[in-house]
Amino acid sequence: MAHDQPRTFAADFKRFFGRGLGVLLPSVLTLWILVKAYQFVDLAIAQPINGGIRAGVAEGAEHWPTLGSPFLPTEEQINEIVTQREASKKGSDDPTVVRRELTRTAVADWWNRYSLALDWIGILVAVLSVYFAGRLLGGFLGRRVQKQFERVITSVPLFKQIYPYVKQVVDFLFSDDKPIKFNRVVVVEYPRKGVWAVGLVTGGTMRSIEHESGDALTIFIPSSPTPFTGYTITVPRDEVRELPISIDEALRFTISGGVLIPPHETLPDRDPDSVSLTSEEGRILQQPETPDGHSDPEGTKES
């Protein structure tokens, strides 16, 4: 009869270190993803917009001196810079160029003084731009413009190999006119009895199929780790069991390979380290070995 091995420090360290990672990693990774997403939006979208706004303020100050007087340099300041550049032979000594440079510097200094509030202007402009783009493209004329744009994009090399698949993913996540309308989350025995698969009800079925199967539902079984592909099956209604989870929770469960279980569906007092095989499964896996090191399904008997 087998006896439990005494736990060593290395085993305890590995066990509790893994448990610590399981507790800390979700919050750390969530924070990291949010920070990286904000940095991307700030650097790739907000900062270019803010730069354009600063350039626009500087141009406006030059053309409308009444409104831009706080940023316009005085004649003394311009003459001082011109004199310095004439002496050093560095930079342009044209008064018009110097005026423009000093104005842009004044606008940049003003922006930096209030950057905590003004830096959000770029993000706000980006959000409003996306909103108005959605409003414009939602109309008949906007859809025609979008189709023409997509026709041009898909005719360009490299773009035509990438754009259709990116659009498919984006439409799946954000589009109101999704090719598949999911009603609720269910579980069915698929692909055989005793194996349960999480599925999404898309609606009824075809008349010809229902004639053979009786009252049935059409169910989409998403695959891991890409739920955009999967299997469409028809199951009798009385063999379908509903799950009290949302569609988003079902997709997260599928994408993660069953790791991300909804909190209200987690089994209590279930330690992953304590999951073990049944006695019958253990007997099958712990078959005796032959002298050459291979398992003997029938068991090795001494002669």
ZATIBA-545485 format. One line per 2 residues: number of its first residue (from 1); for each residue x, y, z of N, C-alpha, C. Coordinates in steps of 0.2 Angstrom, whole numbers, plus 2048, in hexadecimal, padded with zeros to 3 digits. Atoms other than C-alpha are relative to their C-alpha. Layout:
BEGIN
NUM	X,Y,Z,X,Y,Z,X,Y,Z  ...
//
This chain:
BEGIN
1	804,7FA,800,800,800,800,804,806,800  7FC,7FA,801,807,811,7FB,7FF,804,806
3	800,7FB,7FA,80C,81D,809,801,807,7FD  7FF,7F9,802,80B,830,807,807,802,801
5	7F9,7FD,7FF,81C,838,804,800,806,804  800,7FA,7FC,821,845,811,801,806,7FC
7	7FF,7FA,804,81F,857,80A,807,803,801  7FA,7FD,7FF,82F,85F,807,7FF,808,7FF
9	801,7F9,801,833,872,807,7FF,802,7F9  801,7FE,807,835,872,7F4,7F9,7FF,7FE
11	807,802,802,824,86A,7F2,7FC,806,802  804,7FB,7FD,81C,876,7FE,801,807,7FD
13	7FF,7FA,803,825,885,7F6,7FD,801,7F9  803,800,806,81F,880,7E5,7F9,801,800
15	808,7FF,800,80D,87E,7EA,7FE,806,802  802,7F9,7FD,80C,88E,7F4,802,806,7FB
17	7FF,7FB,805,815,898,7E7,7FB,800,7FA  805,800,805,809,892,7DA,7FA,803,802
19	806,7FD,7FD,7FB,896,7E5,800,808,800  7FF,7F8,7FF,802,8A8,7E8,7FF,803,7F9
21	800,7FD,807,804,8AA,7D5,7F8,800,7FE  807,800,802,7F2,8A5,7D3,7FC,805,803
23	804,7FA,7FD,7EC,8B2,7DF,802,807,7FD  7FD,7FA,802,7F7,8C0,7D9,800,802,7F9
25	800,7FE,808,7F8,8BE,7C6,7FA,803,7FD  806,7FD,803,7E6,8C2,7C2,800,807,801
27	800,7F9,7FF,7E7,8D3,7CA,806,803,7FD  7FB,7FC,803,7F8,8D7,7C4,800,800,7F9
29	801,801,808,7F5,8D1,7B2,7FA,805,7FE  805,7FC,802,7E5,8DB,7B2,802,807,800
31	7FD,7F9,800,7EE,8EB,7B8,804,801,7FB  7FB,7FF,805,7FC,8E8,7AC,7FC,801,7F9
33	804,7FF,807,7EF,8E6,79D,7FD,807,800  803,7F9,800,7E6,8F6,7A2,805,806,7FF
35	7FB,7FB,801,7F6,900,7A4,803,800,7F9  7FD,800,807,7FD,8FA,793,7FB,802,7FB
37	805,7FE,804,7EC,8FD,78B,800,808,800  800,7F9,7FF,7EC,90F,792,806,803,7FC
39	7FA,7FD,803,7FE,912,78C,800,800,7F9  801,800,807,7FA,90C,77B,7FC,805,7FD
41	805,7FB,802,7EB,917,779,803,807,801  7FD,7F9,7FE,7F5,926,781,805,801,7FA
43	7FB,7FF,804,804,924,776,7FE,800,7F8  802,801,807,7FC,91E,765,7FB,804,7FE
45	806,7FD,802,7EC,928,766,800,807,803  801,7F9,7FD,7EB,936,773,806,805,7FF
47	7FA,7FC,801,7FD,93D,771,800,803,7F9  800,7FD,807,7FC,940,75E,7FA,805,800
49	805,7FB,800,7EB,948,761,801,806,804  7FE,7FA,7FC,7F1,953,76F,806,804,7FC
51	7FB,7FC,803,800,958,764,7FD,804,7FA  804,7FC,805,7F4,95D,756,7FC,806,803
53	804,7FB,7FD,7EA,967,762,805,806,802  7FB,7FB,7FF,7FA,970,768,802,804,7FA
55	7FE,7FC,807,7FF,974,756,7FA,804,7FE  806,7FC,802,7ED,97A,753,800,807,804
57	800,7FA,7FC,7EE,986,762,805,805,7FE  7FA,7FB,802,7FF,98D,75C,7FE,803,7FA
59	802,7FD,806,7F8,990,74B,7FB,805,801  805,7FB,7FF,7E9,998,751,802,806,804
61	7FD,7FA,7FC,7F3,9A3,75D,803,805,7FB  7FC,7FB,805,7FD,9AA,74E,7FB,803,7FB
63	805,7FD,805,7ED,9AD,743,7FB,804,804  805,7FC,7FC,7E2,9B4,751,804,802,806
65	7FC,7FE,7FB,7EE,9BE,75C,7FB,802,807  804,7FE,7FB,7DF,9C4,767,7FF,7FA,805
67	802,806,7FC,7DB,9B2,76D,807,7FC,802  7F9,803,7FF,7EE,9AC,76C,805,804,804
69	7FC,7FB,7FD,7F5,9BB,775,805,7FD,806  7FC,803,7FA,7FB,9B0,785,806,7FC,7FD
71	7FB,805,803,806,9A5,779,805,804,7FB  7FC,7FC,805,80D,9B3,76D,806,803,804
73	7FA,7FC,7FD,81F,9B9,771,800,807,7FE  7FF,7F9,801,823,9CB,772,805,801,7FB
75	7FB,7FE,804,82E,9D4,766,807,800,803  7F9,800,7FC,83C,9D5,773,802,7F9,800
77	7FE,807,7FF,83C,9C2,775,802,7FE,7F9  7FE,802,807,83C,9C0,762,807,802,7FE
79	7FA,7FD,802,84A,9CC,75F,806,7FD,804  7FB,803,7FC,854,9C4,76E,803,7F9,7FD
81	7FF,806,803,853,9B3,766,804,801,7F9  7FD,7FE,807,857,9BA,754,808,802,801
83	7F9,7FD,7FF,867,9C3,75B,804,7FA,802  7FC,806,7FE,86D,9B3,764,801,7FB,7FA
85	7FF,805,806,86B,9A8,754,804,803,7FB  7FC,7FD,805,873,9B5,749,808,800,803
87	7F9,800,7FE,882,9B5,755,803,7F9,800  7FE,807,800,883,9A2,757,800,7FC,7FA
89	801,803,807,87E,99E,745,7FD,7F9,801  803,806,7FF,873,990,74C,7F8,801,800
91	807,7FF,801,861,98F,747,7FE,805,7FC  802,7FB,805,856,99A,73C,7FF,807,804
93	801,7F9,7FD,857,9AD,740,7FA,804,7FD  806,7FC,803,847,9B1,736,7FB,801,806
95	804,7FE,7FB,83C,9BA,742,7F9,7FC,800  807,804,801,82C,9B1,73B,801,7F9,803
97	7FF,807,7FD,834,9A0,73F,801,800,807  7FE,7FF,7F9,83A,9A6,750,7F9,801,804
99	807,7FF,7FD,828,9AC,754,7FC,7F9,800  804,807,800,820,99B,74F,803,7FB,805
101	7FD,805,7FB,82D,991,759,7FE,803,807  802,7FE,7F9,82A,99C,769,7F9,7FF,802
103	808,801,7FF,817,99B,767,7FF,7F9,801  801,807,7FF,818,988,766,803,7FE,807
105	7FD,801,7F9,824,988,775,7FB,802,806  804,7FD,7FB,818,993,77F,7F9,7FB,801
107	806,805,800,809,987,77A,802,7FA,804  7FE,806,7FD,813,978,77F,801,801,808
109	7FF,7FE,7F9,818,980,790,7F9,800,804  807,800,7FD,805,984,793,7FD,7F9,801
111	803,806,800,800,973,78F,803,7FB,806  7FD,804,7FA,80D,96B,79B,7FE,802,807
113	802,7FD,7FA,807,976,7A9,7F9,7FD,802  806,803,7FE,7F6,96E,7A8,7FF,7FA,7FC
115	800,806,804,7FA,95E,7A0,7FC,7FA,803  804,805,7FD,7F1,954,7AD,7F9,800,7FE
117	807,7FF,803,7E0,95A,7A6,800,800,7F9  800,7FF,808,7E5,95E,794,802,7FA,7FD
119	7FE,806,804,7ED,94D,790,7F9,7FC,7FF  806,804,802,7DB,946,791,7FC,802,7FA
121	804,7FE,806,7D5,950,783,801,7FC,7FA  7FF,805,806,7DD,944,776,7FC,7FA,801
123	805,806,7FF,7D4,935,77E,7F9,802,7FF  807,7FE,801,7C4,93F,77E,7FE,801,7F9
125	801,7FF,807,7C6,944,76C,800,7FA,7FC  800,807,803,7CA,932,767,7F9,7FD,801
127	807,804,7FE,7BA,92B,770,7FB,804,7FC  806,7FC,804,7AF,939,768,801,7FE,7F8
129	7FF,801,807,7B7,936,757,7FD,7F9,7FE  803,807,801,7B3,923,758,7F9,800,800
131	808,800,7FF,7A1,927,75E,7FD,803,7F9  803,7FD,806,79E,933,74F,801,7FC,7FA
133	7FF,804,806,7A6,927,743,7FB,7FA,800  805,805,800,79A,91A,749,7F9,802,7FE
135	806,7FD,802,78C,926,747,7FF,801,7F8  800,7FF,807,791,92A,735,800,7FA,7FC
137	7FF,806,804,795,919,72F,7F9,7FB,801  806,804,7FF,784,912,736,7FB,802,7FB
139	805,7FE,805,77A,91B,729,801,7FD,7F9  800,803,806,777,916,717,807,802,7FC
141	7FA,7FD,803,785,921,710,806,7FE,803  7FA,803,7FC,791,91C,71D,802,7F9,7FF
143	7FF,807,801,78F,90A,71A,803,7FF,7F9  7FD,800,807,792,90D,707,807,802,800
145	7F9,7FD,800,7A2,917,70B,804,7FA,803  7FC,805,7FD,7A8,909,717,801,7FA,7FB
147	7FF,805,805,7A5,8FC,709,805,801,7FB  7FB,7FE,805,7AF,906,6FD,807,800,803
149	7F9,800,7FC,7BD,908,70A,803,7F9,800  7FE,806,7FF,7BD,8F6,70D,802,7FC,7FA
151	7FE,802,806,7BE,8F2,6FB,807,802,7FE  7FA,7FD,801,7CD,8FD,6F9,805,7FC,804
153	7FB,804,7FC,7D6,8F5,708,801,7F9,7FE  7FF,807,802,7D3,8E3,703,803,7FF,7F9
155	7FC,800,807,7DB,8E7,6F2,807,801,801  7F9,7FE,7FF,7EB,8EC,6FA,804,7FA,803
157	7FD,806,7FE,7F8,8DE,6FC,802,801,808  7FF,800,7F9,7FB,8D9,70E,7FA,802,804
159	806,7FE,7FD,7EC,8E3,714,7FA,7FA,7FF  806,805,802,7E0,8D6,70B,801,7FA,803
161	7FF,806,7FD,7E8,8C8,714,7FF,801,808  801,7FF,7F9,7E6,8D0,725,7FA,803,802
163	806,7FC,7FE,7D7,8DC,725,7FA,7FB,801  806,804,7FF,7C9,8CF,722,800,7FC,807
165	801,803,7FA,7CE,8C5,731,800,804,806  800,7FB,7FA,7D1,8D4,73D,7F9,802,800
167	807,7FE,800,7C0,8DA,737,7FB,7FB,803  804,806,7FD,7B8,8C9,73B,800,800,808
169	7FF,800,7F9,7BF,8CA,74D,7FC,806,803  803,7FA,7FD,7BA,8DC,750,7F8,800,7FF
171	807,800,801,7A8,8D9,749,7FD,7FB,805  803,805,7FB,7A6,8CA,754,800,803,807
173	7FF,7FD,7FA,7AB,8D4,763,7FB,806,801  803,7F9,7FF,7A3,8E5,760,7FA,801,7FC
175	805,7FE,805,797,8E5,751,7F9,7FE,803  807,801,7FE,784,8E6,755,7FD,7FB,7FB
177	802,804,805,781,8DC,745,804,7FA,7FF  7FC,806,800,78A,8CC,74A,7FD,7FB,7FC
179	802,806,804,789,8BD,73E,7FC,7FB,805  803,805,7FC,784,8B2,74D,7FD,804,806
181	804,7FD,7FB,777,8B8,75A,7FF,7FA,806  800,804,7FA,77A,8AF,76B,7FA,801,804
183	806,7FF,7FB,76A,8AD,776,802,7FE,807  7FF,801,7F9,770,8A4,785,806,7FA,800
185	7FA,805,7FF,77E,898,78C,7FD,7F9,802  803,807,7FE,77A,885,78D,806,7FB,800
187	7FB,805,800,783,875,790,7FD,7FA,7FD  802,806,803,781,865,785,805,7FB,800
189	7FC,806,800,788,854,784,803,7FF,7F9  7FD,800,807,794,856,775,807,800,801
191	802,804,806,79D,84E,76C,7FD,7F9,801  803,807,7FF,796,83E,775,7FD,801,807
193	803,801,7FA,78C,839,784,805,800,806  7FB,800,7FB,795,83D,794,805,806,800
195	7FC,7FA,801,79F,84C,78D,7FC,806,7FF  804,7FA,800,798,85D,791,804,806,7FD
197	7FD,7FA,803,79B,86C,786,7FC,806,801  803,7FA,7FF,797,87E,789,7FE,803,7F9
199	802,7FE,807,78D,885,77A,7FC,806,801  803,7FA,800,784,895,775,7FA,7FF,7FB
201	806,801,805,772,894,76E,7FF,805,7FB  800,7FB,805,770,89D,75E,7F8,800,7FD
203	807,7FF,802,75D,899,75B,7FD,7F9,7FF  803,807,802,752,88B,754,804,7FD,7FB
205	7FC,804,806,757,87F,746,7FC,800,7FA  803,801,806,752,87B,735,7FA,7FB,800
207	806,804,800,741,874,731,801,7F8,7FF  7FF,807,802,748,864,729,804,7FC,806
209	7FC,803,7FA,754,861,738,7FB,7FE,806  804,800,7FA,746,864,745,7FB,7FA,7FE
211	804,806,802,73B,857,73B,803,7F9,802  7FC,806,7FE,748,84A,73F,801,800,808
213	7FE,7FF,7F9,74D,850,751,7FB,802,805  805,7FD,7FB,73E,857,758,801,807,802
215	7FE,7FA,7FE,73E,867,761,807,801,802  7F9,7FF,7FF,750,86D,760,802,807,800
217	7FD,7FA,800,75C,87B,762,806,800,7FC  7F9,7FF,803,76B,881,758,805,803,805
219	7FB,7FE,7FB,77A,882,763,807,801,7FD  7F9,7FF,802,78B,889,75F,805,7FF,806
221	7FB,802,7FB,79A,881,768,806,803,7FE  7FA,7FC,802,7A8,88D,768,806,7FB,802
223	7FA,803,7FF,7BA,886,768,805,804,804  7FB,7FD,7FC,7C9,88A,773,807,800,7FB
225	801,7FA,7FC,7D3,895,772,7FD,806,7FC  803,7FB,804,7CA,89E,764,7F9,7FF,7FF
227	807,802,801,7B7,89E,766,7FD,803,7FA  804,7FE,806,7B4,8A6,755,7FF,7FA,7FC
229	801,806,804,7B5,894,74E,7FD,7FB,805  803,805,7FC,7AC,885,754,7FB,7FC,7FC
231	804,805,804,79E,879,750,7F8,802,801  807,7FE,7FF,78B,87C,74D,7FD,7F9,800
233	804,806,7FF,780,86E,753,7F9,801,802  807,800,7FE,76E,86A,755,7FE,7FB,805
235	801,804,7FB,768,863,765,7F9,800,802  807,800,7FE,757,85D,76B,7FF,805,807
237	801,7FB,7FB,750,86B,777,801,7FC,807  800,803,7F9,74E,85E,786,807,7FE,802
239	7F9,802,7FE,761,85A,785,804,806,801  7FD,7FA,7FF,766,86C,787,7FF,802,808
241	800,7FE,7F9,76B,872,799,802,807,800  7FE,7F9,800,76C,885,79C,805,801,805
243	7FB,7FE,7FB,77A,88D,7A5,7FF,807,803  801,7F9,7FD,778,89C,7B1,806,804,7FF
245	7FA,7FC,801,787,8A5,7A9,7FE,805,7FA  801,7FB,806,788,8B4,79D,804,7FD,7FA
247	7FD,802,806,78E,8B2,78B,807,802,800  7F9,7FE,7FF,79E,8BB,78F,804,7FC,805
249	7FC,804,7FB,7A2,8B0,79E,801,7F9,7FC  7FF,806,804,79F,8A1,792,806,800,7FB
251	7FB,7FF,805,7AB,8A8,785,807,800,804  7FA,800,7FC,7B8,8AB,793,802,7F9,802
253	7FF,807,7FE,7B6,899,799,803,7FC,7FA  7FE,804,806,7B9,893,787,807,802,7FE
255	7FA,7FE,803,7C7,89E,782,806,7FE,805  7FB,802,7FC,7D1,89A,792,801,7F8,801
257	800,807,7FF,7CE,887,790,7FD,7FE,806  803,802,7FA,7C3,886,79F,803,803,807
259	7FC,7FD,7FA,7CF,890,7AB,7FC,805,803  804,7FB,7FD,7C4,89F,7AD,7F9,7FE,801
261	807,802,7FE,7B5,899,7B6,7FC,806,803  804,7FA,7FC,7A7,8A6,7BB,801,7FF,807
263	7FF,801,7F9,7A9,8A9,7CD,7FA,7FC,804  806,804,7FC,797,8A3,7D2,800,7F9,7FD
265	800,807,803,79B,893,7C8,806,7FC,803  7FA,803,7FD,7AB,88F,7D2,7FE,7FB,805
267	801,805,7FB,7AA,87F,7DC,803,802,807  7FD,7FE,7F9,7AD,882,7EF,805,7FB,802
269	7FC,805,7FD,7BB,87A,7F8,804,7FC,7FB  7FD,804,806,7C3,874,7E7,807,803,7FF
271	7F9,7FE,801,7D6,875,7E8,803,7FC,7FA  7FD,804,806,7DE,871,7D7,805,7FB,801
273	7FB,804,7FF,7EC,869,7DF,7FD,7F9,803  803,806,7FD,7E0,85C,7E7,7FC,7FC,7FB
275	804,803,805,7D8,857,7D7,804,7F9,7FF  7FC,807,801,7DC,844,7D5,7FB,7FC,7FC
277	804,804,804,7D6,836,7CB,7FC,7FB,804  804,805,7FC,7C9,829,7D1,804,7FA,801
279	7FC,807,7FF,7CF,818,7D7,800,7FC,7FA  800,804,806,7CA,810,7C7,805,803,7FB
281	7FB,7FD,804,7D4,81D,7BD,807,800,802  7F9,801,7FD,7E3,81C,7C9,802,7F9,7FE
283	7FE,807,802,7E3,809,7C6,802,7FF,7F9  7FE,801,807,7E4,80B,7B3,806,804,7FF
285	7F9,7FC,801,7F2,818,7B4,806,7FD,804  7FA,803,7FC,7FC,80F,7C1,801,7F9,7FE
287	7FF,807,802,7FD,7FF,7B7,807,7FE,802  7FA,802,7FF,80C,7F4,7BB,804,800,7FA
289	7FC,800,806,81B,7F5,7B0,804,7FA,7FF  7FC,806,802,824,7E7,7A7,807,802,801
291	7F8,7FF,7FF,837,7E5,7A9,803,805,7FB  7FD,7FC,805,83A,7EF,799,7FE,807,801
293	802,7FA,7FF,832,7FE,7A1,7F9,802,7FE  806,7FE,803,821,7FE,798,7FA,7FD,804
295	806,802,7FC,810,7FC,7A0,7FD,7FA,7FD  803,806,802,807,7EB,7A0,7F9,801,801
297	807,7FF,7FE,7F5,7EE,79E,7FC,7FA,804  803,806,7FD,7F1,7DC,7A4,803,7FF,807
299	7FD,801,7F9,7FD,7DD,7B3,805,7FB,7FF  7FA,804,801,80E,7D5,7B4,7FF,7FB,806
301	800,804,7FB,80D,7C5,7BE,806,7FC,800  7FA,804,7FF,81B,7BB,7C6,7FF,7F9,7FE
303	801,807,802,81D,7AA,7BF,802,7FB,805
//
